[in-house]
Amino acid sequence: MEKVRDGMTKERLNDEYNHVLGLNNINLEIPEQGIQVVMGLSGSGKSTLIRHINRLIEPTSGEVWIDGVNVLSMSESELRDFRRQRASMVFQKFALLPHRTVLENTQYGLEIQGMSDKEARQRACHWIERVGLAGYEENYPGQLSGGMQQRVGLARALATDADILLMDEAFSALDPLIRTDMQNILLDLQSELKKTIVFITHDLEEALRIGDRIAILRDGRVIQQGTPQQIVLKPKDDYIADFTRDINRGRVIRLKTIMKPDNGQPGPELSGDMLVEDAAQLVTESPSSHARVMDGDSQCVGVVNITDLIRAMARPDIESRIEDL
């Protein structure tokens, strides 16, 4: 640890001492009731990080605080209750019990909590329906597609009614269309349930789509963290810039980020939370080349024109070539 604190690199630590540096000086504050994405390439430490939250991995040094309680100070019984009641986990490889049906897998966590069979069955059936698997209650995992198996894993995690949902590359093994479908399910449920979700992924498109905040890891360090718009608009270094270069910025940036002061010009009234790509379509179809940006109280807080929208959608390497229309 002294060597690491003195600046020894991950490579030198492995070469000279045969130790692997998984995480290095991670300081991450996660707001409740939102989706915190942790992303990075293979070996960056993201899955190691999420396993520290529920102490599947014990940190060599540091603390993990949740609601004012240090998880590392929990006794064995307190940690067991924390895992049963407060933090559910969805794994990349589904982690379903092959000898149990969809219903039995979904209610497994409830059985561990000591819930009665009748109540556990009712709650499990509710969540099976919510994730779109009604009618498959008596099927076994081996009879389901990968996407359906991951829905079972999500239903099992939600059934325990835990405040915290830990999702370790939960959709990474799925085909693109099924993956998008699972993202939609998660976002729809989150808009209603307001869980605190820590979501691990190596896919920036996925991170930008579902994350309220994103932390990008490299070699066990947090290189940059912030909102999706902050990551795309103000990459901290060339590493982050390379990640975001080919991103469709129009599907990330919102009007309130690029609006200018209201100048009284007429135009369609659009929400400040509207994505730039959607706004560009509406302004293009409008008689006006401007749009008024409205807040939640239907008050005009700014204005954007078609040039602002095109600039916002352009790739950074060609943005400077756009001329005013």
Disulfide bonds with the S-S distance in Angstrom:
none
